[in-house]
Amino acid sequence: MSPWGKLSLLLSGCSLIIAAGTRFILGGWITISYIFLALFVVGLLAALILDYKLYLEILTAKTTKNSMSLGWSLLLVIIGISAAGYFGHRFNRTFDLTEEKINSLSPQTEEALESLKEDLILYIFYKGDKISERGLFTKEELKNSLILYKQKTTKFKVRFVDTYKDNALAEKFNLSDLPDKNQKEIFVFAEHEGRSVRITAPFNEQSITSALVKVKKRTTKEIYFLVGHGEKDLQDDRPDGLKIFQQGLMDSGLTLKEWSFVQDGAPAKDPEVVLAIGSRRPWLDEETQWLKDYLKRGGRILIALDPGEKHNLQPFLKEFGINYQDNFILTPQGAFFGSAATALGAHFDSNHPITRRLTALKNVPAIFNRASVVEAVDEFPEEWTTSRLVRTVDASFAVPELKEKVKIENLNSQTVAIEVKPKSEKKKESPLSDPHGGHGESESEEEDSETSNEKENPQKKKEFRLVVFGDSDFLTNRYIHEGVNRDLALNTVVSLVDEEDLITIRPKQAKGTKISLTKNHRISLVTMVIILPLIFLSLSLWMWYRRREA
């Protein structure tokens, strides 16, 4: 290689290093950087021209040709890997092989995302460089959890905002007025068509999708919670309170109001839904009469009663075709969940919006503590229809009172939750349905008919719906997270307010295998895992010491 060729290569290499270093340090290209890039190109061309014969000899050599073949193969491999990486990043998709679909969105979330007509923007505010390591971890965790949302639809946008740099946007969402502005480092808001909703921690699928649904809603529906008859307390966070149930309804964008007929009188306007949870004392005739009139006006009522209580609501329920038998359902399998008086709801109406999605959760029951059978009366009105929402496991029976010794007979599944409503005018009789609505085989056809009627005539008077549970304990803080209780409780209320898109998302948990070791098992495990390996190791060292001179 000639001296001028070496000098040209040296000039070319130094120019490339200076241009790249300038770009890295300044974070961008400036005029002088392009000068060094030009020197790099000129130097490289000069070196090739000055010593072109040398380079031709190198290229035509046999070893070079073989190396070039290998080089082309490596180049193709690199191009293929780079292309796969680019398209994988550009069109990111995940495959979930877990049984519980831990790494997938729930059907409720997918439906909510598919219904987006306009962009929904998720603003994630963080405190710039002052954010702590914990805050950075939360930010990255939130970023990763939103990947599946962005994969599902392009209408879902995510924007990270430094509150110190974008003051105008921070003022738009009134971050300075938040009561926890000094305690939190991450603030998340969902905005859709000019409306915004704050998302609070934990930032999981349930909270994000709940905010997504709420920000799409245009109206707030009010629910009346009846008090004055020994009902369970909405504000109570003790095991027998309903604090978690109340918070779940509020997270769904519903407004709860406690109402006492004695103190407040009849409400000025009909509420969307009336809840009567765990009444233990008698009701006044004026109260039950108002409930009857409310139902006749198209009202929606959820009643959950416990057996053995003096609530005197059986006559009222019978007028609407429901026989609250005030007995106790016993289930042998219930002993694993507390006692034999714990009823396990294992059969759900697969066609009803309240329980439709619960049927997919195989082997996950609803847990009812001391529940009564609720069934349709023998002379059920022909103009109404019933749906057995929840039935217990087949090995169940009912007794009039709890005793230490009971006679087991007539094992069968028992109805623990039922709904009554008028038949739709366009409903077609199903040959599979029984006189009392059976398992609700024709419910889906009826629901479709009602939905189409409401769309055609939005001013049409609502039809009444009455849902009755033979137990109220499943709503309490003690039991609401057992089995599918939370799903069942919240699904019932949001269905009664005609907000099926608020159907709750069941928290996903990875299934684990529980291993119970007896004393003999533990001794065997210690012997096999610790003692025997130590014995073999000692023998090996002893044999090596004896044969080290061999």
C-alpha positions in Angstrom: 0.0 0.0 0.0 1.4 3.4 -1.0 2.1 6.1 1.6 -0.6 8.4 0.1 -3.1 5.5 0.3 -2.3 5.0 4.0 -2.6 8.8 4.6 -6.0 8.8 2.8 -7.4 5.9 4.9 -6.1 7.6 8.1 -7.8 10.9 7.1 -11.0 9.0 6.3 -11.1 7.1 9.6 -10.3 10.2 11.7 -13.0 12.2 9.9 -15.6 9.5 10.6 -14.7 9.3 14.3 -14.9 13.1 14.7 -18.3 13.3 12.9 -19.8 10.5 15.0 -18.3 11.9 18.2 -19.7 15.4 17.5 -23.1 13.9 16.7 -23.1 11.9 20.0 -22.0 14.7 22.2 -24.2 17.5 20.8 -27.2 15.2 20.2 -27.7 16.3 16.6 -26.0 17.2 13.4 -24.3 20.6 12.9 -22.6 22.2 9.8 -19.1 21.1 10.7 -20.2 17.5 11.1 -21.1 17.3 7.4 -17.7 18.6 6.5 -16.0 15.7 8.3 -18.5 13.3 6.7 -17.4 14.7 3.3 -13.7 14.2 4.3 -14.5 10.6 5.2 -16.0 9.9 1.8 -13.2 11.8 -0.1 -10.4 10.0 1.9 -12.0 6.6 1.3 -12.4 7.2 -2.5 -8.8 8.5 -2.7 -7.4 5.4 -1.0 -9.4 3.1 -3.3 -8.2 5.0 -6.4 -4.5 5.2 -5.4 -4.2 1.5 -4.6 -6.8 0.0 -6.8 -4.4 -2.7 -8.1 -3.8 -4.0 -4.5 -7.5 -4.1 -3.8 -8.2 -6.0 -7.1 -5.6 -8.6 -6.2 -7.1 -9.1 -2.8 -10.6 -9.4 -4.2 -9.5 -12.0 -6.9 -7.6 -14.1 -4.5 -9.0 -17.6 -3.8 -9.1 -17.1 0.0 -11.0 -13.8 -0.5 -13.6 -15.4 -2.8 -14.3 -18.1 -0.1 -14.4 -15.5 2.6 -16.8 -13.4 0.4 -19.2 -16.3 0.1 -19.2 -16.6 3.9 -19.5 -12.9 4.2 -22.6 -12.8 1.9 -24.2 -15.5 4.0 -23.5 -13.6 7.2 -24.8 -10.5 5.6 -28.1 -12.2 4.6 -28.5 -13.6 8.1 -27.9 -10.1 9.6 -30.5 -8.6 7.1 -33.0 -11.3 8.0 -32.6 -10.8 11.8 -32.8 -7.0 11.4 -36.0 -7.3 9.3 -37.6 -9.6 11.8 -36.6 -7.2 14.6 -38.0 -4.2 12.8 -41.4 -5.8 11.8 -41.6 -7.3 15.3 -41.3 -3.8 16.8 -43.5 -2.2 14.2 -46.3 -4.8 14.4 -46.0 -6.0 18.0 -48.1 -9.0 18.8 -48.1 -11.3 21.8 -49.1 -15.0 22.2 -50.6 -16.0 25.5 -50.2 -19.7 26.3 -51.2 -19.5 30.0 -54.3 -21.2 31.1 -55.6 -18.1 32.9 -54.7 -15.8 30.0 -52.5 -13.7 32.3 -50.9 -12.0 29.3 -54.1 -11.2 27.4 -56.9 -8.7 27.6 -60.3 -9.8 29.0 -63.2 -10.0 26.6 -64.8 -7.0 28.4 -61.7 -4.9 27.6 -61.6 -6.0 24.0 -65.3 -5.1 23.5 -64.8 -1.7 25.1 -61.8 -1.0 22.8 -63.6 -2.1 19.7 -66.5 0.3 20.5 -64.2 3.3 20.4 -65.2 5.7 17.5 -62.8 8.5 18.4 -59.3 8.5 19.9 -59.0 7.8 23.6 -55.9 9.4 25.0 -54.2 8.2 28.2 -52.2 11.0 29.7 -49.5 9.8 32.1 -48.0 12.7 34.2 -44.7 12.3 36.0 -42.4 14.6 37.9 -39.6 14.9 35.4 -36.1 14.3 36.7 -37.3 14.5 40.3 -39.1 11.2 40.0 -37.8 8.5 42.4 -36.7 5.0 41.4 -40.0 3.7 42.7 -41.8 6.2 40.5 -39.7 5.2 37.5 -40.5 1.5 38.1 -44.3 2.3 38.3 -43.9 4.3 35.1 -42.2 1.5 33.2 -44.7 -1.1 34.6 -47.6 1.1 33.4 -46.0 1.5 30.0 -45.7 -2.3 29.6 -49.2 -2.9 30.8 -50.6 -0.6 28.0 -48.9 -2.5 25.2 -51.8 -4.9 24.8 -54.3 -2.0 24.6 -52.3 -0.3 21.8 -52.0 -3.6 19.9 -55.8 -4.0 20.0 -56.7 -0.7 18.4 -55.1 2.4 17.0 -57.8 4.5 18.7 -56.0 4.0 22.0 -53.2 6.6 22.4 -50.7 6.9 25.3 -48.8 10.1 26.0 -46.2 10.6 28.8 -46.1 14.1 30.1 -43.4 15.8 32.1 -45.3 18.1 34.5 -42.4 20.5 34.7 -42.1 21.0 30.9 -45.7 20.9 29.9 -47.3 23.2 32.4 -50.3 24.0 30.2 -51.4 20.4 30.0 -50.9 20.0 33.7 -53.1 23.0 34.4 -55.7 21.6 32.0 -56.2 18.5 34.3 -55.8 20.7 37.5 -52.9 18.7 38.8 -52.0 21.5 41.3 -55.5 21.1 42.9 -55.2 17.3 43.5 -55.3 16.4 47.3 -52.5 13.9 46.8 -50.3 16.0 44.6 -47.4 15.8 47.1 -47.8 12.1 47.9 -48.0 10.7 44.4 -45.5 10.8 41.5 -47.6 9.3 38.7 -51.0 10.8 37.7 -53.0 9.1 35.0 -56.0 10.6 33.1 -58.2 9.1 30.3 -59.7 11.7 27.9 -62.3 10.9 25.3 -64.4 13.4 23.3 -63.7 16.3 25.7 -64.4 14.2 28.9 -61.7 13.1 31.3 -61.5 10.6 34.2 -58.6 10.1 36.6 -57.2 6.5 37.0 -55.9 5.7 40.5 -53.5 3.0 41.5 -53.2 0.1 41.1 -52.8 0.7 37.4 -54.1 -2.7 36.3 -56.5 -3.8 33.6 -59.5 -3.5 35.8 -58.9 0.1 36.7 -57.8 1.2 33.2 -60.8 -0.5 31.5 -63.2 0.9 34.2 -62.0 4.4 33.4 -62.2 3.7 29.7 -65.9 2.8 30.1 -66.7 5.7 32.4 -65.1 8.3 30.2 -67.3 7.1 27.3 -70.5 7.5 29.4 -72.5 10.6 29.0 -74.9 10.2 32.0 -74.6 9.2 35.6 -77.1 6.7 37.0 -78.3 6.9 40.6 -78.9 3.8 42.8 -80.9 3.9 46.0 -79.7 1.7 48.9 -82.6 1.0 51.3 -81.8 1.4 55.0 -83.9 1.2 58.2 -84.5 -2.5 58.4 -81.1 -3.6 59.8 -79.4 -3.7 56.4 -75.7 -4.1 56.1 -73.6 -0.9 56.1 -72.2 0.5 52.9 -69.5 2.5 54.8 -68.4 -0.3 57.0 -65.0 -1.7 56.2 -65.2 -4.6 58.7 -65.8 -8.2 57.5 -69.6 -7.8 57.6 -69.7 -4.4 55.9 -70.2 -3.6 52.2 -67.4 -1.1 51.7 -65.7 -3.1 48.9 -69.1 -3.7 47.1 -69.8 0.1 47.3 -66.3 1.0 45.9 -66.8 -1.4 43.0 -70.0 0.3 42.0 -68.5 3.7 42.3 -65.5 2.6 40.2 -68.1 1.6 37.5 -69.4 5.2 37.4 -72.5 4.6 39.4 -73.8 6.9 42.2 -75.1 5.3 45.4 -77.5 7.1 47.8 -78.8 5.7 51.1 -82.6 6.1 51.4 -84.9 5.6 54.3 -88.6 5.5 53.6 -89.4 6.5 57.1 -87.1 9.5 57.3 -87.0 10.6 53.7 -90.4 9.5 52.4 -91.1 8.5 48.9 -88.4 9.8 46.4 -89.4 12.6 44.1 -88.3 10.6 41.1 -87.8 6.9 40.5 -84.1 5.8 40.9 -82.5 3.6 38.3 -82.1 0.7 40.7 -83.2 -0.1 44.3 -81.0 -2.3 46.5 -82.2 -4.1 49.6 -79.3 -6.0 51.1 -79.6 -8.1 54.3 -82.8 -6.7 55.8 -83.4 -8.2 59.3 -86.5 -6.3 60.5 -90.0 -6.0 59.2 -91.0 -3.6 56.5 -93.9 -1.1 56.7 -96.9 -1.7 54.4 -96.3 1.7 52.8 -92.7 0.7 51.9 -93.7 -2.6 50.2 -96.6 -0.9 48.4 -94.1 1.7 47.0 -91.9 -1.1 45.9 -94.8 -2.7 44.1 -95.8 0.5 42.4 -92.1 1.1 41.5 -91.8 -2.2 39.8 -95.1 -1.7 37.9 -93.6 1.6 36.6 -90.6 -0.4 35.2 -88.4 -0.3 38.2 -85.4 -2.5 38.8 -84.8 -4.1 42.3 -82.1 -6.3 43.7 -83.0 -8.0 47.0 -80.6 -10.2 48.9 -82.0 -11.8 52.0 -80.6 -14.2 54.7 -82.7 -17.1 56.0 -83.9 -16.9 59.6 -84.4 -13.1 59.6 -87.6 -11.3 60.3 -87.9 -9.2 57.2 -91.5 -10.1 56.2 -90.8 -9.8 52.5 -92.0 -13.3 51.5 -95.6 -12.0 50.6 -94.2 -9.2 48.5 -92.0 -11.6 46.6 -94.8 -14.1 46.0 -96.9 -11.4 44.4 -94.1 -11.2 41.8 -93.8 -15.0 41.4 -90.9 -15.7 43.7 -91.0 -18.2 46.6 -88.4 -17.3 49.2 -88.4 -20.6 51.1 -86.5 -19.3 54.2 -84.6 -22.6 54.6 -80.9 -23.5 54.6 -79.0 -25.1 51.7 -76.5 -27.7 52.8 -73.6 -28.8 50.6 -71.1 -31.5 51.7 -68.4 -29.7 49.6 -69.1 -26.5 51.5 -67.0 -27.8 54.4 -63.9 -26.9 52.4 -65.1 -23.2 52.4 -66.3 -22.9 55.9 -69.1 -25.3 56.8 -71.7 -27.6 55.3 -74.1 -24.6 55.4 -71.9 -22.9 52.8 -73.7 -23.2 49.5 -71.5 -23.4 46.3 -73.1 -21.8 43.2 -71.7 -23.9 40.4 -74.3 -23.7 37.6 -74.9 -20.3 35.9 -77.4 -19.2 33.3 -75.2 -19.2 30.2 -77.7 -17.0 28.2 -78.2 -14.2 30.8 -75.9 -11.1 30.7 -75.4 -11.3 34.4 -73.9 -14.8 34.4 -73.0 -15.4 30.8 -69.3 -14.8 31.3 -69.2 -16.7 34.6 -69.8 -20.0 32.8 -66.4 -19.7 31.2 -64.7 -19.7 34.6 -64.7 -23.5 35.1 -64.4 -24.9 38.6 -64.7 -21.4 40.1 -67.9 -21.3 42.2 -69.9 -18.5 43.9 -69.7 -18.8 47.7 -72.9 -18.3 49.7 -72.9 -18.4 53.5 -76.2 -19.8 54.9 -78.3 -19.3 51.8 -82.0 -20.1 51.2 -83.6 -21.6 48.2 -85.5 -19.1 45.9 -87.8 -20.6 43.3 -90.7 -19.6 41.1 -94.1 -20.1 42.6 -96.2 -23.0 41.4 -98.8 -20.8 39.7 -96.4 -18.5 37.9 -98.0 -15.7 35.8 -97.9 -16.5 32.1 -97.0 -12.9 31.1 -93.7 -13.1 33.1 -90.6 -15.2 32.8 -87.9 -16.3 35.2 -84.2 -17.0 34.9 -82.4 -19.2 37.4 -79.3 -17.2 37.5 -77.3 -19.3 40.0 -77.8 -22.9 41.1 -75.8 -24.9 43.6 -73.8 -28.0 43.0 -75.9 -31.2 42.3 -75.1 -32.7 45.7 -77.2 -30.2 47.7 -80.3 -30.3 49.8 -82.3 -27.9 52.0 -83.4 -28.1 55.6 -85.8 -25.9 57.5 -83.3 -25.3 60.3 -79.7 -25.9 61.1 -79.0 -28.9 63.5 -76.0 -30.9 64.4 -77.5 -34.0 62.8 -79.6 -33.7 59.6 -81.1 -36.3 57.3 -79.6 -36.2 53.8 -82.2 -36.7 51.2 -83.3 -35.5 47.7 -79.8 -34.4 46.6 -80.2 -31.9 43.8 -79.0 -28.5 42.7 -80.9 -25.7 44.4 -81.7 -22.2 43.0 -80.0 -19.5 45.0 -80.5 -16.5 42.7 -83.5 -15.8 40.4 -84.8 -13.0 38.2 -88.4 -12.2 37.2 -89.4 -9.8 34.4 -92.1 -9.5 31.8 -92.0 -11.6 28.6 -90.9 -9.7 25.5 -93.7 -9.3 23.0 -91.5 -10.8 20.3 -90.2 -13.6 22.4 -90.6 -17.0 20.8 -91.3 -20.0 23.0 -88.4 -22.4 23.1 -89.1 -26.1 23.2 -86.3 -26.5 25.7 -87.7 -24.1 28.3 -89.7 -25.3 31.3 -92.8 -23.6 32.8 -90.7 -21.5 35.2 -88.1 -20.4 32.7 -85.9 -23.4 33.5 -82.2 -22.6 32.8 -83.0 -19.6 30.7 -82.5 -21.2 27.3 -84.6 -18.6 25.5 -83.0 -15.6 27.3 -80.6 -14.6 24.6 -83.4 -14.4 22.0 -85.5 -12.3 24.4 -82.5 -10.0 25.2 -81.9 -9.4 21.5 -85.6 -8.6 21.0 -85.6 -6.1 23.9 -82.4 -4.5 22.7 -83.8 -4.0 19.2 -87.1 -2.6 20.6 -85.3 -0.1 22.7 -83.2 1.1 19.8 -86.3 1.5 17.6 -88.2 3.3 20.3 -85.9 4.9 22.9 -88.9 6.5 24.7 -90.5 3.2 25.4 -91.3 2.5 29.0 -88.8 0.2 30.7 -89.9 -3.2 31.8 -89.5 -4.1 35.4 -86.8 -6.6 36.6 -86.6 -8.1 40.0 -83.5 -10.1 41.0 -83.5 -12.0 44.3 -80.6 -13.8 46.1 -81.1 -16.2 48.9 -78.1 -14.8 50.7 -76.6 -11.4 51.3 -73.3 -12.4 52.9 -71.7 -13.0 49.5 -71.7 -9.2 49.1 -69.8 -8.5 52.3 -66.1 -7.7 52.6 -65.5 -11.1 54.1 -66.8 -13.0 51.1 -66.9 -10.7 48.1 -63.4 -11.8 46.9 -64.3 -15.5 47.3 -64.8 -17.4 44.0 -66.8 -15.3 41.5 -68.7 -13.4 44.1 -67.4 -10.0 43.1 -68.2 -10.6 39.5 -71.7 -11.8 40.3 -72.5 -8.9 42.6 -71.3 -6.1 40.3 -72.6 -7.7 37.1 -76.1 -7.9 38.6 -76.2 -4.2 39.4 -74.7 -2.9 36.1 -77.1 -5.2 34.2 -80.1 -3.8 36.0 -79.0 -0.3 35.0 -78.7 -1.5 31.4 -74.9 -0.9 31.3 -73.7 -4.3 30.3 -70.4 -2.8 29.0 -69.6 -2.2 32.7 -69.6 -5.9 33.4 -66.7 -6.4 35.8 -63.3 -7.8 35.0 -62.2 -10.7 37.1 -58.7 -10.2 38.4 -56.4 -12.8 36.8 -54.3 -15.0 39.0 -51.8 -17.6 37.9 -52.9 -21.0 38.9 -50.5 -22.7 41.3 -50.1 -26.3 42.5 -50.4 -26.6 46.3 -48.2 -29.3 47.8 -49.1 -30.5 51.4 -46.3 -32.5 53.0 -46.8 -34.9 55.9 -44.1 -35.5 58.5 -43.0 -38.7 56.7 -42.9 -36.8 53.4 -40.7 -34.1 54.9 -38.3 -36.7 56.3 -38.1 -38.5 53.0 -37.5 -35.2 51.2 -34.7 -34.2 53.5 -33.1 -37.6 53.2 -33.2 -37.7 49.4 -32.2 -34.0 48.8 -29.7 -33.4 51.6 -28.5 -36.5 53.4 -28.0 -38.9 50.5 -26.1 -36.4 48.3 -23.8 -35.6 51.3 -23.1 -39.3 51.8 -22.2 -39.8 48.1 -20.0 -36.7 48.2 -18.2 -38.0 51.3 -17.7 -41.4 49.7 -16.4 -39.8 46.5 -13.8 -37.7 48.4 -12.8 -40.8 50.4 -12.3 -42.9 47.3 -10.3 -40.0 45.6 -8.0 -39.8 48.7 -7.4 -43.5 48.7 -6.6 -43.7 45.0 -4.8 -40.4 44.6 -1.4 -42.2 44.2 -2.8 -44.8 41.6 
